[in-house]
Amino acid sequence: MIPDFLNQNVVVDTETGLTFIGRLTALQDTRSLVLEHVTIYDETTIRISVEEYIIECAENGFAPVRKTVCINRDKVVSMSLLADIIIPGE
């Protein structure tokens, strides 16, 4: 499944309370995912729900805040394609 997501925008939920949205560009060994052009949702600092944030990104695009992020795969709870996000009313 993960190789099918390469070079596509993905949503990566982690157990740390951070959600990453960006282009999955590499799988480094078995330990990390590499995303480029990444925006980050931090549940402690953003006043909308993660679901609202993801829908907004799927609907309107997103402004990257990091060029590259490596995510420890042990911290990943789920990953989906941004294109697979269901936008209410569509």
N, C-alpha and C positions, 0 to 999 in steps of 0.2 A: 504494500500500500504506500509506504513512504516514498519509494522511488517514483511512483506515479505523480507525486506532488512536487517533484523537482522542477525548478524554474517557474513556479506558479506562486501567486500570493496565497499565503496560508494564515490561519488564526491558530496560535499556539497558547493554550491555557496551561498555567503551571500551578503547582501547589504552593507557590510563594505569594500568591495574590496578584501576580503580574500576568498580563495577557499581551502577547506580542503579535503584531500583524506585519508581515513583510514577505519578500520573495525568498522561498527556500532554495538556496543555491548549492548546498553541500551537506553531506553526512560525514562528519569526521569520525573515523573509526566507528565504534559502537557507542560512543559516549556523548556526542553532541551534535546538535543541528546548527547549521549556519544560515542565518537570514540576512538579507541585504535590504536597504531602504526601508527601515523599520520604524513603526510607531509603537508606543508602549502604553498600555492601560494599567494604571496603578490604583487598585481599589481604595487605597488610603487617601488619595489626593484628588480623585475625580468625582464630581457630584452626580453623574448619571450612572445608571447600571451598566455593567459590562455588556449586556445584551443590546442596550440602546447604542452604546459606543460602536459595537461591531456592526450593527445594522447601518448606522450612519456612515461608517467606513465603506461598507459594501455598496451603499447607495450613492455616495458622493465622492468616494476616493479618500485618501488620507495623506497627510503631510508627514514624511519621514522625519524622525528626530535623531536617528542613528544611521550611519552608513552600513555597519556590519555588527551583528550580535551573534554570539555563540551561546546556545542554551544547552545546559546539561540535560540529557535525555532522561535521567533518573527523576528529574523534577517535573517532567511533562505529564499532565493529566489527560489532555486530549489535543488533537490537531485536526483541523478541517480546512478545506479550500475556502477562501473568501468568496469565491463564485458560487459556492453551495449554500451560502447564508440565505435564509428565507426572509424576504422583505414583506412585512404585513401589507395586505391589500393588493399584492401583485399576483 
